[in-house]
């Protein structure tokens, strides 16, 4: 037998080898879903497994503490609000306490004057006493409290200070002028708190009644 025939016989004896890559799919068995995915267990800060029951208990305790703190804060705020409202009400009710204390001696003077008039029947002394009390009261209110009465007769009519309750026209003036004070005006620290009720002289040909004219 020739060497060529021997070589061919050896080739026939060897089984055929599949090409690389061929048949891989046939040899690969399907894997179950999730197979090969690592399962990670929850761990605490120290790396051990978490005890969820203990963790839930801890959170419940923490929640109870926070709830208690909230209720305490809410109660404190409610008490603070009530106290502030009470102090505000007291401040409003007693805001004029010092003024009233200053007026009490004036009431005492009036009482003494009337009692004196009942026994002496001296009108002149009674009148002089009343005038003195009036001056003392006006001086005290002006110097200590800033209350000042202003006269308006002869002044130009000012709607920010005067309330015209009567009007008279004349040709002798060019602008509205206060002719007479019916009720005195008062200013508290330069702020008018009561308008003077006045009679106003209006120039003939003036445009209507001054502002503040009462119908």
C-alpha positions in Angstrom: 0.0 0.0 0.0 1.3 3.4 -0.9 1.9 6.2 1.6 -0.9 8.2 -0.1 -3.4 5.4 0.5 -2.3 5.1 4.2 -2.7 8.9 4.7 -6.2 8.8 3.2 -7.2 5.9 5.5 -6.1 7.9 8.6 -8.2 10.8 7.4 -11.2 8.6 7.1 -10.8 7.2 10.6 -10.8 10.7 12.3 -14.3 12.1 13.0 -15.1 15.5 11.5 -14.6 18.4 14.0 -17.2 21.2 13.9 -16.0 24.7 13.0 -15.3 27.1 15.8 -18.5 28.9 16.8 -20.8 26.4 15.0 -23.3 24.6 17.2 -22.7 26.8 20.3 -26.4 27.8 20.4 -27.4 24.1 20.2 -25.0 23.2 23.1 -26.2 26.2 25.3 -29.0 25.2 27.6 -31.6 27.8 28.5 -31.1 29.2 32.0 -33.9 29.9 34.4 -35.0 33.5 34.8 -32.9 35.2 37.4 -30.3 32.5 37.4 -26.9 33.9 38.0 -28.1 37.2 39.5 -26.6 37.6 42.9 -29.0 38.0 45.8 -28.0 40.9 48.1 -29.3 40.9 51.6 -30.0 44.2 53.4 -27.4 45.1 55.8 -27.0 47.5 58.6 -24.3 50.1 59.1 -22.0 47.4 60.5 -22.5 45.1 57.6 -24.8 42.6 59.3 -28.3 41.7 58.3 -31.1 44.2 59.2 -33.5 43.2 61.9 -36.6 44.8 60.5 -38.7 44.2 63.5 -36.2 45.9 65.8 -35.9 48.7 63.2 -39.7 49.3 63.1 -39.8 49.4 67.0 -37.0 52.0 67.0 -38.8 54.2 64.4 -42.1 53.9 66.4 -40.3 55.1 69.5 -38.7 58.0 67.6 -42.1 59.0 66.1 -43.6 59.0 69.6 -40.8 61.3 70.8 -41.2 63.7 67.9 -45.0 63.7 68.4 -44.6 64.5 72.1 -42.2 67.3 71.2 -44.6 68.8 68.7 -47.5 68.7 71.2 -45.4 70.4 73.8 -44.3 73.1 71.3 -47.9 73.6 70.2 -49.1 74.0 73.8 -46.3 76.5 74.5 -47.2 78.5 71.5 -50.9 78.5 72.4 -50.0 79.7 75.9 -47.8 82.4 74.5 -50.5 83.6 72.1 -53.1 83.7 75.0 -50.7 85.6 77.2 -49.9 88.2 74.4 -53.7 88.7 73.7 -54.3 89.2 77.4 -51.4 91.7 77.7 -52.7 93.5 74.6 -56.2 93.7 76.0 -54.9 95.0 79.4 -52.7 97.6 77.6 -55.7 98.8 75.6 -57.9 99.0 78.7 -55.3 100.7 80.9 -53.5 102.8 78.3 -55.1 106.0 79.7 -54.4 105.2 83.3 -51.7 107.9 83.8 -53.9 110.5 82.1 -56.8 109.6 84.4 -54.5 109.8 87.5 -53.6 113.4 86.4 -57.3 114.2 86.0 -58.3 113.0 89.5 -56.9 116.1 91.3 -58.9 118.3 88.9 -62.1 116.4 89.9 -61.1 116.9 93.6 -60.7 120.7 92.9 -64.2 120.8 91.3 -65.6 119.0 94.3 -64.1 121.4 96.7 -65.2 124.4 94.7 -68.8 123.2 94.6 -68.9 122.5 98.3 -67.5 125.9 99.0 -70.1 127.5 96.9 -72.9 125.7 98.8 -71.8 127.3 102.1 -70.5 130.7 101.1 -72.9 131.6 98.2 -70.1 133.8 96.9 -70.5 133.7 93.1 -67.3 135.8 92.5 -65.1 133.4 94.5 -66.8 130.4 92.9 -66.3 131.8 89.4 -62.6 132.6 90.0 -62.1 129.1 91.4 -63.6 127.6 88.3 -61.4 129.7 86.0 -58.3 128.7 88.0 -59.1 125.0 87.7 -59.7 125.4 84.0 -56.3 127.0 83.5 -54.5 124.4 85.6 -56.2 121.6 83.6 -55.3 123.1 80.3 -51.8 123.8 81.3 -51.3 120.2 82.6 -52.7 118.6 79.4 -50.6 120.8 77.2 -47.3 120.5 79.0 -47.5 116.8 80.0 -49.7 115.3 77.2 -49.2 117.6 74.3 -52.8 118.6 74.0 -53.3 122.1 72.8 -56.5 124.1 72.0 -56.3 126.4 69.1 -58.2 129.6 68.3 -59.4 130.1 64.7 -61.1 133.5 64.7 -59.5 135.7 62.0 -57.5 132.8 60.4 -57.9 131.7 56.8 -60.3 128.8 56.5 -58.4 125.5 56.5 -60.4 122.4 55.9 -57.6 120.4 57.7 -58.4 122.3 60.9 -61.9 123.8 60.5 -65.4 122.5 60.0 -67.6 125.2 58.5 -71.1 125.0 60.0 -72.3 128.4 58.9 -71.3 130.7 56.0 -71.7 134.4 55.3 -70.7 136.2 52.1 -69.1 139.6 52.0 -67.3 141.8 49.4 -64.7 142.9 51.9 -62.4 139.9 51.6 -60.7 137.9 48.8 -60.4 134.6 50.6 -62.5 132.6 53.0 -61.8 133.6 56.6 -63.0 132.2 60.0 -65.3 134.8 61.5 -66.2 133.0 64.7 -65.4 129.9 66.7 -68.4 128.0 67.8 -66.5 125.0 69.2 -62.7 125.2 69.8 -60.4 122.8 68.0 -57.7 120.6 69.6 -54.4 119.2 68.4 -52.5 116.4 70.1 -48.8 116.8 69.4 -49.5 118.9 66.3 -52.1 116.5 65.0 -55.6 117.8 64.8 -57.9 115.4 66.8 -60.9 117.7 66.8 -61.8 120.2 64.1 -62.9 123.7 65.2 -66.6 124.3 64.3 -66.6 127.7 62.8 -68.5 130.4 61.0 -66.9 131.3 57.7 -66.8 134.6 55.8 -66.8 133.9 52.0 -65.9 136.4 49.3 -68.7 137.3 46.9 -68.2 135.4 43.7 -66.4 132.6 45.5 -66.9 129.1 44.1 -69.5 127.5 46.4 -69.2 126.6 50.0 -65.9 125.8 51.6 -65.0 122.2 52.2 -66.5 121.0 55.5 -69.6 123.1 55.1 -72.5 121.4 56.9 -75.8 121.3 55.2 
